[in-house]
Amino acid sequence: MSLLESDRNGLFCGTGNFYIDPWAPVERALITHGHSDHARAGSAAYLCSPDCEGVLRARIGVDANIETLAWGARLPIGGVSVSFHPAGHVLGSAQIRVEHRGEVWVVSGDYKLAPDPTCKPFEPVRCNTFITESTFGLPIYRWQPPEETVAQVNAWWRKNQEQGKCSVLFGYPLGKSQRLLSGLDPEIGPIFCHGAVQRMNDVYRASGVALPQTVRECDFSRAMVMAPPSALGSPWLKRFGTYSTAMASGWMRIRGTRRRRSMDRGFVLSDHADWPGLLHAIGETGADCVLVTHGYRAPLVRWLQEQGREARALETKYEGEGEAESEE
């Protein structure tokens, strides 16, 4: 019997009688991070990293039964020991280490290796079995340094401002927006955020993450507007007059994605590991077996097998960096 198995409710640890990132209400849920495909309301009890608590309460309810476990601290649950280790994905994102009788499994959740001032950096964890995402598990997905992308965003903002256009930048309200916001140059002009983004900004600031000041009203012809993808094409945009649109996503690596969304610009910035990052992270674990979840599972599994590593796909309901992250 495996230490962790996937069933109709999610990844289940029978020895500890808990689920990791369940997709249905359960008695006890261990949560890697606050995105809606990993953290769902309705479970009787939750356990997460300290930095994730505020995100979870904003997402699933302030009265939810949420406990936290300090980074790296080991907690016995049933017959297993669990601990949380930084995943570098978004605020509070964790890899969950599960140990039983010397056998160690690590569930990575979503992760990235690129630097991000808004969350703790990815920490490699040695294990026997590593469960990895594969959202961008193809060799074509390779990210440039994030500071270069943010510099491009600031240059686009300046150009739009010179033309009297509002700059509307779409990105996920949890994680992506704050990462972008942390790199914007407030000297260029005012920054205005959609309510879904602002709600997460408040959580980040309460956790001690420094973000530029945002405003409630301004001259929108000079402004940068941060908004979730769901706002594209909505009546909400009419308030900004003449504007230029852009999306920040790993999918912008493929130009056809930008054309389908009818964006003026596409900035390649992802909170998931690119192809080299996935391979590096997997190698650092020293895992004998790799289970590959959401994304390009088959290509990554095949590549790992060709390198002589035991690997197979693991079906889950996680979505990775989808076309429209929920704002709940």
Buried (B, 14 or more C-beta within 10 A) or exposed (E): EEBBEBEEBBBBBBBBBBBBBBBBEBEBBBBBBBBBBBBBEEBEBBBBBBBBBBBBBBBBEEEBEBEBBEBEEEBEBBEBBBBBBBBBBBBBBBBBBBBBEEEBBBBBBBBBBBEBEBBBEBBBBEBBBBBBBBBBBBEEBEBEEBEEBBEBBBEBBBEBBEEEBBBBBBBBBBBBBBBBBBBBBEEBBBBBBBEBBBBBBEBBEEBEBEBBEBEEEBEBBBBBBBBBBBBBEEEBBEEBEEBBBBBBBBBBBBEEBBEEBEBBBBBBBBBBBBBEBBBBBBEBBEBEBBBBBBBBBEBBBEBBEEEEBEBEBBEBBBBBBBEEBBBE
